[in-house]
Amino acid sequence: MSFNINDIKAKVHGYKGLQVPNLCRIKFNPQGTQQTKTWAKAEHTEALSLLGYKFQVPNLTIATTEIKRQGFGPIERRANNYVPSTLAVEFFLDNQNLVLDFLNNWAGAHVNYKPQGTDTVKMEEGVDMKFGQVGYFDDYAMNLDIEIFDPQKNVITTYKVIDAIISNLGTVELGWQQNNELTTISVQLSYRGIIPTTSKSPTGEDGDRGMNLFQFISKMKGAVEVVKSFEKPSNVQDALNLLNNAKTLGSGFTGGSEADGF
């Protein structure tokens, strides 16, 4: 029997094959009073989901303690706690600043970092906060989902991150020489715990805008290819292709259903 690399590839990408890291998305889920805030509207959380292009399932460290079973003899290790890590998420920034506005206002719910002398700052939602004053945990701790999709559309593995809070907003690199790059920001999140689940893939529509999970994946794959193509064109045809790709990328972030031309 001859060796055929295509057979190996088919088994890897086929049913019961190996998982690939790009069949995924991250979803932010405002809860409680957060849902009434202007900055947590659906268009902002949708932008976060669409433009969150790099993230990971947080690692889990089990804290152990040393014991001797009979009070003497060899040392054994037993679990006594767990140590949450941080979750890093990288976002593309959009021209409407939906992502940046969300992150800045979410950070402002943690602590008011906008100095205006000793005066009380009138926040957007009518809440008075003094400079340096911290908010209530329930007002800024947010759940989010990291979803991993089966390429055969059978199951979805979800890691629900509980009570995520911002621990660091990264720098936004700007400059006149960065003509052919896209602006990004990295966010470090702390959290309380993680709940992993596996469920059957839904057969209906997902979300209010009529785009199910696998339409989302299709759009994101196309968007990633467009992002890769952002480079200085060498001729007129390259410029036309780049223009068309930019239109394709922009159409993915305008909302609407598949039937509406999402």
C-alpha positions as CSV (number, residue, x, y, z in Angstrom):
1,M,0.0,0.0,0.0
2,S,1.5,3.3,-1.1
3,F,1.7,6.3,1.1
4,N,-0.5,9.2,0.1
5,I,-0.2,12.5,1.9
6,N,-3.6,13.7,0.7
7,D,-5.2,10.8,2.5
8,I,-3.5,11.9,5.7
9,K,-4.7,15.5,5.1
10,A,-8.3,14.3,4.5
11,K,-8.3,12.4,7.8
12,V,-6.9,15.4,9.7
13,H,-9.5,17.8,8.4
14,G,-12.4,15.3,8.2
15,Y,-14.9,14.0,10.7
16,K,-13.2,13.1,14.0
17,G,-10.1,14.8,12.7
18,L,-7.8,17.3,14.5
19,Q,-8.9,20.7,15.7
20,V,-7.8,23.9,14.0
21,P,-7.4,27.1,15.9
22,N,-9.2,29.5,13.5
23,L,-12.8,28.0,14.0
24,C,-13.5,30.2,17.0
25,R,-15.0,33.5,18.2
26,I,-15.1,35.5,21.4
27,K,-18.4,37.0,22.7
28,F,-18.9,39.6,25.4
29,N,-22.1,39.3,27.4
30,P,-23.0,42.4,29.4
31,Q,-25.1,41.5,32.4
32,G,-27.4,43.1,35.0
33,T,-27.2,46.9,34.9
34,Q,-24.5,46.8,32.2
35,Q,-27.2,46.0,29.7
36,T,-28.8,49.5,30.2
37,K,-25.6,51.3,29.4
38,T,-25.1,53.1,26.1
39,W,-21.6,51.8,25.7
40,A,-22.8,48.2,26.1
41,K,-25.2,48.3,23.2
42,A,-25.4,45.4,20.8
43,E,-23.5,47.2,18.1
44,H,-20.5,47.6,20.4
45,T,-20.4,44.0,21.6
46,E,-20.9,42.8,18.0
47,A,-17.9,44.8,16.9
48,L,-15.9,43.3,19.8
49,S,-16.8,39.8,18.5
50,L,-16.1,40.6,14.9
51,L,-12.8,42.4,15.5
52,G,-11.4,40.2,18.3
53,Y,-8.9,38.4,16.1
54,K,-6.5,36.7,18.6
55,F,-7.3,35.2,22.0
56,Q,-6.8,31.9,23.8
57,V,-8.4,29.6,26.3
58,P,-6.8,30.7,29.6
59,N,-4.5,28.2,31.2
60,L,-5.4,26.6,34.5
61,T,-2.8,26.2,37.2
62,I,-3.7,23.9,40.1
63,A,-2.1,24.9,43.4
64,T,-0.9,21.9,45.4
65,T,0.3,21.2,48.9
66,E,2.8,18.6,50.1
67,I,1.7,16.0,52.6
68,K,3.0,12.8,54.1
69,R,0.2,10.2,54.2
70,Q,1.3,8.6,57.5
71,G,3.0,11.6,58.8
72,F,6.3,10.3,57.5
73,G,7.7,8.7,54.4
74,P,7.5,10.0,50.8
75,I,6.0,13.4,50.0
76,E,2.8,13.5,48.0
77,R,1.0,16.4,46.4
78,R,-2.7,17.2,46.8
79,A,-4.7,19.9,45.1
80,N,-5.7,22.7,47.5
81,N,-6.7,25.5,45.2
82,Y,-6.4,26.9,41.7
83,V,-4.7,30.0,40.4
84,P,-6.5,31.9,37.6
85,S,-4.3,33.3,34.9
86,T,-5.1,36.3,32.7
87,L,-6.7,36.3,29.3
88,A,-5.2,38.4,26.5
89,V,-7.4,39.5,23.6
90,E,-6.2,41.5,20.6
91,F,-8.6,43.6,18.6
92,F,-8.6,45.4,15.3
93,L,-9.8,49.0,15.7
94,D,-12.7,50.2,13.5
95,N,-13.1,53.7,12.0
96,Q,-16.3,54.3,14.0
97,N,-14.3,53.6,17.3
98,L,-17.0,51.2,18.5
99,V,-14.3,48.9,20.0
100,L,-12.2,51.7,21.5
101,D,-15.3,53.4,22.9
102,F,-16.5,50.2,24.5
103,L,-13.1,49.5,26.1
104,N,-12.6,53.0,27.4
105,N,-16.1,53.2,28.9
106,W,-15.8,49.7,30.3
107,A,-12.5,50.7,31.9
108,G,-14.2,53.9,33.2
109,A,-16.7,51.7,35.1
110,H,-13.8,50.1,36.9
111,V,-12.2,53.3,38.1
112,N,-12.7,57.0,37.0
113,Y,-9.4,57.9,35.4
114,K,-10.5,61.2,33.8
115,P,-9.2,64.0,36.0
116,Q,-11.2,67.3,36.1
117,G,-9.7,69.0,39.1
118,T,-11.5,68.2,42.3
119,D,-14.9,68.4,40.7
120,T,-17.2,65.5,40.4
121,V,-17.3,64.0,36.9
122,K,-20.7,63.6,35.4
123,M,-20.5,60.2,33.7
124,E,-22.4,59.4,30.4
125,E,-25.1,57.4,32.2
126,G,-25.8,60.1,34.8
127,V,-23.6,58.6,37.5
128,D,-21.4,60.9,39.5
129,M,-17.9,59.7,40.2
130,K,-15.0,61.6,41.6
131,F,-11.6,61.3,40.0
132,G,-9.9,58.0,41.1
133,Q,-13.2,56.6,42.5
134,V,-13.7,52.9,41.8
135,G,-17.0,51.4,40.7
136,Y,-19.0,48.5,42.1
137,F,-17.7,45.1,41.0
138,D,-21.1,44.1,39.6
139,D,-21.2,47.1,37.4
140,Y,-18.0,46.2,35.5
141,A,-17.4,42.5,35.9
142,M,-18.6,40.9,32.7
143,N,-19.0,37.3,31.4
144,L,-17.6,36.3,28.0
145,D,-17.7,33.2,25.9
146,I,-14.8,31.6,23.9
147,E,-16.4,29.3,21.4
148,I,-14.7,26.6,19.4
149,F,-16.5,25.1,16.5
150,D,-16.5,21.7,15.0
151,P,-15.8,22.0,11.2
152,Q,-18.6,19.4,10.7
153,K,-21.0,21.7,12.5
154,N,-22.0,19.1,15.0
155,V,-20.8,20.5,18.3
156,I,-19.6,23.7,19.9
157,T,-17.2,23.8,22.8
158,T,-17.7,26.9,25.0
159,Y,-15.4,28.2,27.7
160,K,-17.6,30.6,29.7
161,V,-15.3,33.1,31.4
162,I,-16.9,34.4,34.6
163,D,-16.5,37.9,35.9
164,A,-13.8,39.1,33.6
165,I,-12.4,42.6,34.4
166,I,-9.8,44.7,32.6
167,S,-6.3,44.6,34.2
168,N,-4.5,46.4,31.3
169,L,-5.4,48.3,28.2
170,G,-2.4,48.1,25.8
171,T,-1.0,50.9,23.8
172,V,-2.4,51.9,20.4
173,E,0.5,52.3,18.0
174,L,0.1,55.3,15.6
175,G,2.5,56.9,13.2
176,W,2.9,58.4,9.7
177,Q,5.1,55.5,8.5
178,Q,2.5,52.9,9.3
179,N,0.7,53.3,6.0
180,N,0.0,49.7,5.2
181,E,-0.9,48.4,8.7
182,L,-4.1,48.0,10.7
183,T,-4.4,49.6,14.1
184,T,-4.8,47.1,16.9
185,I,-5.0,47.1,20.7
186,S,-4.2,44.3,23.2
187,V,-6.3,43.9,26.4
188,Q,-5.4,41.9,29.4
189,L,-8.4,40.5,31.4
190,S,-8.5,38.9,34.8
191,Y,-11.4,36.6,35.8
192,R,-12.9,34.6,38.6
193,G,-13.4,31.3,37.0
194,I,-14.1,29.3,33.8
195,I,-17.0,26.9,32.9
196,P,-16.2,24.6,29.9
197,T,-19.2,23.0,28.2
198,T,-19.9,21.1,25.0
199,S,-23.2,21.4,23.2
200,K,-24.9,20.5,20.0
201,S,-24.7,23.1,17.2
202,P,-27.8,25.2,16.9
203,T,-29.8,24.7,13.7
204,G,-31.5,28.1,13.9
205,E,-30.2,31.6,13.7
206,D,-27.9,33.0,16.3
207,G,-28.3,36.5,17.7
208,D,-30.7,39.3,16.9
209,R,-29.1,40.1,13.6
210,G,-29.8,36.9,11.9
211,M,-26.3,35.5,11.4
212,N,-25.7,32.0,12.7
213,L,-22.4,30.7,14.0
214,F,-21.1,29.2,10.8
215,Q,-22.0,32.3,8.7
216,F,-19.9,34.2,11.2
217,I,-17.0,31.8,10.7
218,S,-17.3,32.1,6.9
219,K,-17.3,35.9,7.1
220,M,-14.3,35.9,9.5
221,K,-12.3,33.7,7.3
222,G,-12.9,36.0,4.4
223,A,-12.0,39.0,6.6
224,V,-8.7,37.5,7.7
225,E,-7.7,36.9,4.1
226,V,-8.5,40.5,3.3
227,V,-6.4,41.7,6.2
228,K,-3.5,39.6,5.0
229,S,-3.8,41.3,1.6
230,F,-3.3,44.8,3.0
231,E,0.0,45.7,1.5
232,K,1.4,48.4,-0.8
233,P,0.1,47.6,-4.3
234,S,2.7,47.3,-7.1
235,N,0.5,47.9,-10.0
236,V,-3.0,49.1,-11.0
237,Q,-4.5,45.6,-10.8
238,D,-3.2,45.2,-7.3
239,A,-4.7,48.5,-6.3
240,L,-8.1,47.5,-7.7
241,N,-7.9,44.1,-5.8
242,L,-7.0,45.9,-2.6
243,L,-9.9,48.3,-3.0
244,N,-12.3,45.4,-3.6
245,N,-10.9,43.6,-0.6
246,A,-11.3,46.6,1.6
247,K,-15.0,46.9,0.6
248,T,-15.4,43.2,1.4
249,L,-13.9,43.7,4.8
250,G,-16.0,46.7,5.5
251,S,-19.2,44.9,4.6
252,G,-18.5,42.3,7.3
253,F,-18.8,44.9,10.1
254,T,-22.1,46.6,9.1
255,G,-24.6,44.2,10.7
256,G,-27.6,42.6,9.1
257,S,-28.5,39.1,8.1
258,E,-27.1,36.9,5.4
259,A,-30.2,37.8,3.3
260,D,-29.5,41.5,3.9
261,G,-26.0,41.1,2.3
262,F,-24.1,40.9,5.6
